[in-house]
Amino acid sequence: MAYETILRADDMSMARVLITALRAHGFHPFESGDGGLPGVPAVFGQKGVPIEVPEEEATDARLLAEDLLREMREQME
């Protein structure tokens, strides 16, 4: 199964929330785990944590994830 990156979360905590929300809405996001050593910042680079879903779900999942990410960022302000 091929996966497509639909967006990049600011950090791992935000990525976990997005992955959980996508699963709750019936999508099948790839969970890559923490991706590194404890205490090592920016393991995923400056672009953030990639959120990936199967290619056939990418269009709909991207719309939901972008909306959720926007709402999360607004709540943080």
N, C-alpha and C positions, 0 to 999 in steps of 0.2 A: 504494500500500500504506500503510495507517495503522499507526502505531507507538504503543505504550503505554509509559509510564514505569513500570518495575517496582520500582525503588528508586533511592536516591541514594548513591553511594560517597563516602567521606570526602574523597578527593583523586583526582587524575588517575591516579596510579600504581595505586591500588586499582581504579579503574575499568578500566584496561587489563587487569589480572589477571582481573577478573570477565568482561569481554568475551571474553577468550581462553578462559576456562573454559566459558562459554556456547557459544561456537563449537565447542569440542571435544566438547560434548555434543549437537551437532546443531541448536542454535538459531541464529538469524540476527540478532544484535544490531546496532543502528545504531551506526556509529563516526563521531562528530562531530569527531574530531581534537582538538587541544589546546584549541581554543576561545578563543584570546586571544593576547596579546602575551607574549613571554618575560619572566619576572621580575615579572609582574603577578599578585599573589595573589588568591584568591577570585573568579576570573573567572566562575564559575558561581554565585556567591552563597553565603550561609551554609548553604544546604540541601544543598550538595554537588553532585557530578557526576551528572547523570541517566543511568541505564542504560535504554535503550529497546529493545524487541523488537516484532515484528509482533503485532498484537492477538490473532491466533489462537494464538500461542505464549505469551502473557503469563502465564497461570495456572501452567503447568508451569515456565516459566523463572523466575518469581518465587520459587517454592518452592526451587529450586536456588540461585539467587542469594542469597536471604536466609540459607540455611544456610552457603554459602561465606563470606559477609560476616561472619557470627557467628564462624565458625572463624578467619578472618583477624584479627578484633579480639581474640579470645582469645589468639592467638599473639603479639600485640603487647604484651600485658600483662606 
